Amino acid sequence: MKKLFLLAVSCLFFTCGSKEELPEGLLSESEMIDIMIDIRVAEGKVTHLLLKPDSAKQVFKIMEKRIFEEHDVDTVAYKSSYQYYLLHPEKASVIFSATLDSLNVMKERVTNQR
């Protein structure tokens, strides 16, 4: 029993201490921030169009496709990167905070220009 416990503890120690490999094609944090800012802005624009839900979804899909083209990223890379960061809350927190901060700065600029 004692040997089993020591084996379990040593396995836990080595798995926790090993450096995690990043998935292939993972978008960097800065790329994710830039894309997420553009996506949130697009969502806001679609909301202000006052379209029926079905129409709004279609318009947003077109806008989202353009965003991915502008950033030279495909949907699969974005979604898999998003999933990766969600599984790593410390990294996701940085991305979400930076996205929110950038959106707040953009909002302040627009408000001050009026």
C-alpha positions in Angstrom: 0.0 0.0 0.0 2.8 2.3 0.9 4.5 1.6 -2.5 1.3 2.4 -4.3 1.0 5.7 -2.5 4.6 6.7 -3.4 4.1 5.7 -7.0 0.9 7.8 -7.2 2.6 10.8 -5.6 5.7 10.5 -7.9 3.5 10.3 -11.0 1.5 13.3 -9.9 4.7 15.2 -9.2 6.1 14.5 -12.7 2.9 15.2 -14.6 2.4 18.5 -12.8 6.0 19.5 -13.3 6.1 18.7 -17.0 5.9 21.6 -19.4 2.7 21.5 -21.5 3.1 21.5 -25.2 1.1 24.1 -27.0 -1.3 22.7 -29.7 -0.3 23.2 -33.3 -1.9 26.2 -34.9 -2.7 27.9 -31.5 -3.4 31.6 -32.0 -1.3 33.8 -29.7 -2.9 35.8 -26.9 -2.5 39.0 -28.9 -4.1 37.5 -32.0 -7.0 36.3 -29.9 -7.5 39.7 -28.3 -7.5 41.4 -31.7 -10.0 39.0 -33.1 -12.2 39.0 -30.1 -12.3 42.8 -30.1 -13.5 42.8 -33.7 -16.1 40.1 -33.0 -17.5 42.0 -30.1 -17.7 45.2 -32.2 -19.5 43.3 -34.9 -21.9 41.9 -32.4 -22.7 45.4 -31.2 -23.2 46.6 -34.7 -25.6 43.8 -35.5 -27.6 44.4 -32.3 -28.1 48.1 -33.3 -29.5 47.1 -36.7 -32.7 45.9 -35.0 -33.1 42.9 -37.3 -35.1 39.8 -36.6 -33.0 37.1 -34.9 -32.7 35.0 -38.1 -31.5 37.9 -40.2 -29.2 39.1 -37.4 -27.5 35.7 -37.3 -27.0 35.8 -41.1 -25.5 39.3 -41.0 -23.2 38.4 -38.1 -22.0 35.2 -39.9 -21.0 37.4 -42.9 -19.2 39.9 -40.6 -17.5 37.1 -38.7 -16.2 35.6 -41.9 -14.8 39.0 -43.0 -13.1 39.3 -39.6 -11.4 35.9 -39.9 -10.3 36.8 -43.5 -8.9 40.1 -42.3 -6.9 38.4 -39.6 -5.9 35.5 -42.0 -7.4 32.9 -39.6 -9.9 30.2 -40.2 -12.8 29.3 -38.1 -11.3 26.0 -36.9 -8.1 27.7 -35.7 -10.1 30.3 -33.8 -12.4 27.9 -32.2 -9.7 25.4 -31.2 -7.6 28.3 -29.8 -10.7 29.6 -27.9 -11.2 26.1 -26.4 -7.6 25.9 -25.4 -7.7 29.2 -23.6 -10.9 28.3 -21.8 -9.2 25.3 -20.5 -6.4 27.5 -19.1 -8.3 30.1 -17.1 -5.2 32.1 -16.1 -4.5 32.8 -19.9 -8.2 33.3 -20.7 -8.4 35.9 -18.0 -5.6 37.9 -19.5 -7.3 37.7 -22.9 -10.8 38.6 -21.7 -9.5 41.5 -19.5 -7.4 43.0 -22.4 -10.4 42.6 -24.7 -12.7 44.3 -22.3 -10.2 47.1 -21.6 -9.7 47.8 -25.3 -13.5 47.9 -25.8 -13.9 50.3 -23.0 -11.2 52.6 -24.4 -12.9 52.5 -27.8 -16.2 53.4 -26.2 -14.7 56.3 -24.3 -13.2 57.6 -27.6 -16.5 57.5 -29.3 -18.3 59.1 -26.3 -15.7 61.9 -26.2 -16.0 62.6 -29.9 -19.7 63.3 -29.6 
